[in-house]
């Protein structure tokens, strides 16, 4: 439409310099010239696009050639035809030529710039649409990954003869690197796991799924320290540099309340007595995360829970959560919050109130209570 109007305007200028009438036929003639210029420009742009795709010109130069030169050349060719026809049809052709040629040259440059600007806008719009589609696709994939991750975690509330378990997993991003697990062992004891995979997002989530799937099989027939030793060997063989899994594994005997645990790089678990005061349970020996060294001689520590006492496993996201002043919450303040918290939810709310609503790292807690 715009090209046709420009063509009509050109022919009108010609009629002002000559004696030809400006009527419906002249308007149609001008519109035809404009449409021919548009078709020629579009055709040249298509031809240039195929040729430029086989050259090694920089992207900016290729873009300029494609739209500016292509658009201008199409108009120049069409208006050149119009000049020739006008000199034949209009008396005083030399005078017309003197006026028409500069006008055509100026419009050719303007149209070339317009094609360049339009092409640039079209390319940016196409790139924006592609990025938007990629972002939407990635968001859907992440939401699906988070949904799958939540499904493979055990229920948040579990209970049986002699125990009650509450577990919470809050991700800093859509997909958490932390995870927890609860599984039954052949001897009737319960396996408890809290782990923190290095990093966040999809990569950490995939490592998490691998570790979680392997641990129940490794735990059957092995002591807690042997489980971590074998898990470390397997993780070291599979993980890349800077990838590791910090993990605490505990085994609980519901009949007696006895427990034993080994620690591979997570904060000390806590036992909360009847008075609510937390007592850290520190495993002896090396505590390197899984996958850091080929052989690590993990050691275990044990004890027994009295009825009503609780064992808390946690990831480091809670005691190391940043305070408003920029410093970490710290273990002393965390233990004070833990002493006042009645359950896992109250503990998370207390830490959130002290540090802020935004999580800098995943938060995971698993609280086991011995029941009568």
N, C-alpha and C positions, 0 to 999 in steps of 0.2 A: 504493500500500500504506500509506504513512504517513498520507495523507489519510483513508483508511478507518478506521484505528486512532484518529485524532483524533475522527472522527465517532462511533465507538463509545464513546469516553471521554465525550463530551458527553452522549450519551443515558444513560449510566450515572449521571452527575451528576443528570440529570432524575429518574431512578427513585429516587434517594436522597431527593429532596424530595417525591415523590408516592407513590402506592400501586400504580403499574404494576409488574408483575414484570420482572425483568431476565432474559430468556430468549433463546432462539435468534432469535425474531422481532424482539426489541428490538435484538439485536446486528446483525441484517441491516438493520434500519431505520437504525441509527447508521452502518453502513458505507455505506449508500446516500447518506446526507446528506454524508459525507466525500467520496465519489466525485463527487457533484453539485457540491460546492464546488470540487474540483480541476478538473472540466470547465469550470465557470463561470469560474474564474480563468484557465485556459488560453485560453478563448475571448476573454475581455476583453483579455488580453495581446496576442493576435493583432489584435484590433480597434484597440487603442491603437497598436500598432506601425505599422499603415498610416496612422493619423491623424497620429501624431507625425512620420512621414517627410515629411509635407507642411508641417510647421511650421518655424519658425526658432528653436526652443528650443535652448539650449546642450545639448551632448551629455550632460553629467552630469545636468541637470534632466530631460531626456527619458528617460534611463535610469531615474531614480528613479520617474517617473510610470509608466513602462512596467511595471516589476516590482513595486514596492511598492504603488502604488495599484491596479494591475490584480489582483494577488494578493489584497490585502485586500478589495477590492470583491467579488470572486467568493465569498470565504468569507462575507462579510457577507450577501450575497443568499441563499446557501444556508442559512445558519444562521437567517436571518430566517424562511424557510419552516419550518425545523425548530421554531422557537419557536411559530409559529402552530399547527402540528400538535400540538405537545406540550401547549399550553393546552387544546386540544380533547380530547385523549386521556387526559390525566392530571388526576385530582382535585386540588384545591389549586393550581389554575393560577397564582393570584396569587403564592403563595410560590415556586413554581417559576420564575416570571418574574423575581422579585427575585434569585434565585441564578443563573439561566441567562443573563440578559442581561449582567451584568458578566463572567461567564466567557467568553461568546461574544465580547464586545468585546475582552477581553485576548487571546484566541486569534486573533482577527482581526488584531490588530496584530502578534502574533508571526508568524503565517503570512505577513503582508505582508512583514515583514523577511526571513523565510526565502526567499520568492520573489525578493526583491531581491538577497539574497546569492547565491542560486542563479543568477539571471540574470547577475549580475556575474561570477561564476566561469565561467559558460558563455561569456560574451563574451570574457573574457580567455583562456580555453582555445582558443576559435576563433581569436583573433588570434595566439596562440602557434603554433598549428598552421599558420596561413597564413604566418607569418614563417619557420617551419621549412621549409615547402615552398618558399618563395621562396629561402631560403638554399641548400637542396639543389639547386634548379634553377640558381642562380647558380654554385654550385661545379662542377656538371657542365658548364655553359657555359664556365667558365674552364679546366677541365681539357681540354675539347675545343679551346679556342683555343690552349692551350699545345701540345697535340699537333699541331695544324695548323701552328703556328709552327715547331716542331722539324722538321716534314716539309719545309717550304719552304727551310730552311737547307741549305747544301751539307753533304756528309759531313764529319766532323771530321778525317778523314785523307785527303789527296789527294796524288798523286805523278804525275810524268810525266818526260819527257826533260829533264834539267837542273834539276829542282826537286822539293822535297818540302814539303808544307804540313800543319801541325797547327793546328786552330782549336778554341777552347772558348768556350762561351757559358753563363754561370751567371746565372740570373735572381734578383733580390732578391724578386720575387713570382712568381706562377704564370706570368704573361705578361711577357716581357722587353721593355724599350724598346731595348736594344742588339741589334745584329745584325751579322753578317759575311756576306760573299759572295765567291765566287771564280768567274770566268767567263772563257772563251776569247774572244779578239778576232780579227777577220778577218785581221790581219797575223801571227798566230801568237803574239802576246804574251798574257800572262795579266793580267786585271784583278783587283785585290785591294781589298776594302772592309771597313772597320770603322766602325760608326756608333752614335751614341747619340741616341735620340729624347728630347726633353724630356718628363719625367713617367714614370709607370710604369702598368702595368695595361693594360686593354683598349684605351683610347684611344691610348696610345703604340704598342701592337702593331699597330693599324690603320694608323697613319702609317708605321710600319716597313715593313709590307707594300707600301704605295704606293711608298715610296722605293726599296725593293729591286727592285721590278718595273721601275722606270723606268731605273735606272742602266745595265744592260747595253746598252739601246738608245741611250742618250746617249753611251756610251763608244765606240761604233763610229765610227771616222773622226775622232775629236776627240782633242786633247791633254788631259792630265790637268787642267790649269787651265781649259781650255774646258769640260770636263765639269762641273766644279764651278760655273762661271758659269751655264751653262744650267740645271743642276739647281736652283741658287738662284733663278733667275727663276721656274721652275715651282713650287717650294715656296712662294715668297712669295705667289703668286697663289692657292694652295690652302689654306694653313695659316691658322689663326686667331691672334689675339694671344696671345703667350706660348707659341706652339708653334714649335718649330724642330728641326733635325736637325744635330747636330755629326758631322762625317764626315771620314775620311781615305781618299783614293783613291790607289792606287799601280798602276803598270803595270810589269810585269816581262818582260824578254826572256830566255827560257830559253837561247837559243844563246850569248849573250854575257855573261849575268849582269847586264846593265844594267837600271837601274830609274829611274823618275821618279815623284814623288808631289806631291800638293797637299793642303793641310790646311785644313779648315773647322771649327776650334774644338776639336779633340781634342788630347790630349798629343802631344808629339813622338814619332814612331816612333824605334826604335833599330836600329842595326846592331851585331851581335855578331861581333867578329873571331875569329880562331883562338885568341887568348888568352882569350876569353870576356868581355873588358871591353866594356861597352856604350858606344856612341857615339850621342848624340842627333842626329837629322836634322831640322833646323828649316827649314821652308819660309819664304821671305821674304814680305813684303807683308801685306795684311790677312787675318785668319783668322776672320772672323765665321761663326757657324753658318749653315747653309742656312735661308732663310726669315726672317732678321732684317732685312735691308735689300734694297731692290729690285735694286741693282746693286753687285756686289763684284768688284774686280779681283784675283782669286786669282792667285798665282804658284806656280811649280813649283820643285822642287829635285831633283837627280838624282845618280846615282853608279853604281857597279858592285860586285857581290858577287864575291869570289873563291870558288873551290870550298871548301865547308865553312862559309862565312860565312852569317849568318842576318839576316833583316829582320823586326822585330817591330812590328806595329800593335796598338794597345790602346785601350780606353776609359778614362775617368778614374776609374772605380769602383775600380780597383786602387791607384794611388798616393794616392788620396784616401780610402781605407778608414779608418774610425776605429780608433784604438788603444784598449786598455783604459783609458788615462788620459783619453780623450775627444778627444785631438788626432789629426790625420790621420797616416797612415803617412809621407807626404812622398816627394818624388822622390829624394832622396839615399838614403834607406833602401830605396826600391824598386829603385833601380839596383844597390845592394849585393846585394839578394836576386836580382836578375836575373843578376848576374855569376856567382853560385854555382849558379844553376839550369841543369840540363842540357837541359830541354825545357819545353814549355808546361805539362804537368801538374805538374812539379816547381816551376815558378814559382807556380802557383796554390796549391799546398800550402804553400809558403813564406810567401806573403802571408796565407793563412788562419791559419797558426800564429802569425804576428806580430800579427794583428788580432783574431781570434776567429772562431767558427763562423757567426755570423749576418751576412748581407750587408745593408749599408745601401743599396747601389746595385748595379746589374747589373755583372758582370765579363765582359769579352770580350777575348780575345787571339787574334791570328792570327800564326803564326810561319812564315815562308818560309825554307827552307834551299836554297842552291844546291848541287846535286849534280853529280858529274862526268858 
